[in-house]
Every structure is written in C-alpha cells, then in structure tokens.
Amino acid sequence: MSNPATGPASTTASSPAAPPRPGPPSKHQLALMIWLAVFPTLTIINLTLGDWLRPMNPVLRTLVLATIAVPIVIYGLMPQLHKVRARLVARSAAR
C-alpha cells in the first residue's frame, strides 16, 4: 500500500535505518562556529588585501571585506563546520 506523503510502504520498511541526525546547534555552539569561520576569514583577507584596502574609506573597506567574506563563510566554511559538529555529536552519543 502506498502513502502519498512517504511513498510506497515497502521502500520505507526495507530501507536500512539511517543514523539519527543531530538537532540544530545551540545558540552558543552556533556563535562559536560563526566565530571560527569569520575570524580566520577576515584575518586572511586583511593580510592578503591589506595594502589595497588601506587607502579606502572605512565604510567602503568594510563593504569590500563583507562582500568577500560572507559568501566564503556561508557557502564554504559553515557547511563544513556543521559536518564536523554532526560527527562530534554522533561520536559523543555513541559513547
């Protein structure tokens, strides 16, 4: 028998049990993850582009830094940090 929400009953019954996914990070975990992504990213950008950014108006410099850093953090680093956190949570749950 088929359930429209979940598909055929035979596929759900015969599929292996997926490991439970960890819940979302707490506010404190998320703050730490963001800090771990943002601080090194801004440091590297400043060290790399510092001479080019120095003569700019502070508002323009901040705009350039944010325009470069935000996609790196959101699309590059945060997904990796979420994977690392999921592995750590799974490892601690297995103990």
C-alpha positions as CSV (number, residue, x, y, z in Angstrom):
1,M,0.0,0.0,0.0
2,S,1.3,3.5,-0.8
3,N,1.2,6.5,1.4
4,P,1.3,9.8,-0.7
5,A,3.4,11.5,2.0
6,T,6.1,8.9,2.3
7,G,5.8,6.8,-0.9
8,P,5.4,3.1,-1.1
9,A,5.3,1.3,2.2
10,S,7.7,-1.4,1.0
11,T,10.6,1.1,0.4
12,T,10.4,2.6,3.9
13,A,10.1,-0.8,5.6
14,S,13.1,-2.3,3.6
15,S,15.5,0.6,3.7
16,P,18.2,0.5,6.3
17,A,17.8,2.6,9.3
18,A,19.5,5.9,8.8
19,P,21.6,7.2,11.7
20,P,19.8,9.8,13.7
21,R,20.6,13.4,12.6
22,P,21.7,15.7,15.4
23,G,19.5,18.6,16.2
24,P,20.4,22.1,15.4
25,P,23.2,23.7,17.3
26,S,22.5,25.7,20.4
27,K,23.0,29.5,20.3
28,H,26.4,29.1,22.0
29,Q,27.5,26.4,19.6
30,L,26.4,28.4,16.6
31,A,28.1,31.5,17.9
32,L,31.4,29.6,18.3
33,M,31.0,28.1,14.8
34,I,30.4,31.5,13.3
35,W,33.4,33.0,15.2
36,L,35.6,30.0,14.0
37,A,34.6,30.8,10.4
38,V,34.6,34.6,10.4
39,F,37.8,35.5,12.4
40,P,40.2,33.5,10.2
41,T,38.5,34.6,7.0
42,L,38.7,38.3,7.9
43,T,42.3,37.9,9.1
44,I,43.4,36.2,5.8
45,I,41.5,38.7,3.7
46,N,43.1,41.6,5.6
47,L,46.6,40.1,5.3
48,T,46.1,39.4,1.6
49,L,44.4,42.6,0.6
50,G,45.6,45.0,3.3
51,D,47.8,47.2,1.1
52,W,45.0,47.6,-1.4
53,L,42.3,48.2,1.3
54,R,44.3,50.7,3.4
55,P,43.7,53.9,1.4
56,M,39.9,53.2,1.2
57,N,37.3,54.9,3.2
58,P,36.4,52.7,6.2
59,V,32.8,52.2,5.0
60,L,34.0,51.1,1.5
61,R,36.7,48.9,3.1
62,T,34.0,47.2,5.3
63,L,31.8,46.7,2.2
64,V,34.6,45.1,0.3
65,L,35.5,42.8,3.2
66,A,31.9,41.8,3.8
67,T,31.3,41.2,0.1
68,I,34.2,38.8,0.0
69,A,33.9,37.2,3.5
70,V,30.2,36.5,3.7
71,P,30.0,34.0,0.7
72,I,33.2,32.3,1.9
73,V,31.8,31.9,5.4
74,I,28.2,30.9,4.4
75,Y,28.8,28.7,1.4
76,G,32.3,27.4,2.2
77,L,33.0,27.2,5.9
78,M,29.7,26.9,7.7
79,P,28.6,23.7,5.9
80,Q,32.0,22.1,6.8
81,L,31.7,23.2,10.4
82,H,28.2,21.8,10.6
83,K,29.5,18.4,9.3
84,V,32.3,18.5,11.9
85,R,29.8,19.3,14.6
86,A,27.5,16.4,13.5
87,R,30.4,14.0,13.6
88,L,31.4,15.2,17.1
89,V,27.8,14.9,18.3
90,A,27.4,11.4,16.8
91,R,30.7,10.3,18.4
92,S,29.7,11.6,21.8
93,A,26.3,10.0,21.5
94,A,27.9,6.6,20.7
95,R,29.8,6.6,23.9
